[in-house]
Amino acid sequence: LRPILPLLALLAACSTKPPIAELSTQVAIERTTAADWRRLDPADTLYMDVNGGTVVIELAPHFSRAHVDNIRTLVREGFFDGTSVNRVQENYVVQWGDATEKKPLGAAQATLPLGAEVDAKGLDFAALPYRDAYAPEVGFVHGFPAARDRKADKAWAAHCYGAVGVGRGESPDSGSGAELYTVIGHAPRHLDRNYAVVGRIVQGMELLTTLPRGTGQLGFYERAEERVPIKRVRLGADVPEAERLNVEIMRTDTPAFAAYADARANRARDGFLVSMGGVDVCNIRVPMRPVEAR
Amino acid sequence: LRPILPLLALLAACSTKPPIAELSTQVAIERTTAADWRRLDPADTLYMDVNGGTVVIELAPHFSRAHVDNIRTLVREGFFDGTSVNRVQENYVVQWGDATEKKPLGAAQATLPLGAEVDAKGLDFAALPYRDAYAPEVGFVHGFPAARDRKADKAWAAHCYGAVGVGRGESPDSGSGAELYTVIGHAPRHLDRNYAVVGRIVQGMELLTTLPRGTGQLGFYERAEERVPIKRVRLGADVPEAERLNVEIMRTDTPAFAAYADARANRARDGFLVSMGGVDVCNIRVPMRPVEAR
């Protein structure tokens, strides 16, 4: 489904006088039907036990299939069990994985092509009418905030708060997924197209954002004992059903989601005095709700 | 001074093919002269002792003179001494001040007009050529990221990471500065024009961002003992010179700053594979450097 953009959202992109959204964000969510929601796919979900809790990551196979496959292999081999959070840089990123960079990768690839962009043609890109500082066009792809350049026939996931990416060295093909990072500050969108986004954190961000900032260069912990142990990382499919996160996530390719985005862009019905008449794609937070276990 | 915008930055705004900046960010900083920097003004600086350290806040009198004056009065009366951080909401704000909302305000005003916008005419607004999701135009005013709507003759400070604003109730004129907040996640720019920005944190963000998230509604701490004590807040002018933060901040109204912003928008010279050809005003982090005490 392509979103049918509300008329007011289109006006918002063209006028300096901010219009009023048709709905408040709350009502936009209440008016959805069951078909506007989806469950997390256990095959595309990671559970990372760290800092006394569990960080839940939704993987992004539509953006970097090869990296996501490699990360699944690493996870199933137990590669991340006993690794650590090694870097916490204020207003930028938390990075984790094998600090030694020597742990055997088993059946996983040691390096992969960059994978930071995909062909735009054929991609289920649900465009939104909002301006963006970085890209000609923004929207969502299967729940992930994204951008597109139709002239270049490229699309990519946006480095929004909570995006998970593949760390690498100077060479574009030097990342394996053995070191991952997430964004903990204002979206560093200059990383877009330069680093592969492979997921987003859907629960447990506070377990990472509250960690002590590293005092070394780039926020690396200077002493090995400062590193924060990662007890284990499991693929959702390998987590007992009773332990899984039972949530539904709003689909991002529906008219209901476009109406919700419009409400986020024009917040007068949410009690704001002035509607800004636009919204940063990173601020269209995808709604999530608890559901019964299957 | 108005910035003389580099030709490449102008091209960046009009072309989908990202150009290469003239300079790397590092070289743009190195090429500055002494006149491109300014010291923090002790009359416009707050020192807040909290969580084992000191948060340093630069005030924004150009945006909300009445609020800044009122906050200076509160600070000099010792109003904030013994108050607390009361709310920490993930990817949104940290809020502090008088949790009881009953502490006497002394000579300070109990309420003030909203003060979230100023007249654009006559304001020293250094415009930049980058697109913005929220406003027709962005730039800087005396070191603060800002936006402008020339048709409406209004300008306002942007709610970027580290911006400090005035908490208030439903009524626009219900804020006194007795409760303040700062942004700890992706810029919630829908607060622009709705809440008065009165400053920005220039040092010590990590003392606030690492605090435990509140488990109550809107991230408020549920029990009084969870609140994080604020030992004291002092105006820079009242802080002994030996204890002051000795830094220079890059001026934002110079050609040197425009060249730096251009480097942030087009990062190929910083080692990135793809220059995004634009930058979010909240990601043009204003450089700061240590200097000798006077």
Interface residues (C-beta under 8 A of the other chain):
Chain A: T16 E90 N91 L114 A116 Y130 R131 D132 A133 Y134 A135 P136 D149 K151 A152 C160 Y161 G162 E170 P172 G185 H186 A187 P188 R189 H190 D192 R193 N194 M205 E206 T209 T210 L211 P212 R213 R264 R267 G271 F272 L273 V274 M276 G277 G278 V279 D280 V281 C282 N283
Chain B: T16 E90 N91 L114 A116 Y130 R131 D132 A133 Y134 A135 P136 D149 K151 A152 C160 Y161 G162 E170 P172 G185 H186 A187 P188 R189 H190 D192 R193 N194 M205 E206 T209 T210 L211 P212 R213 R264 R267 G271 F272 L273 V274 M276 G277 G278 V279 D280 V281 C282 N283
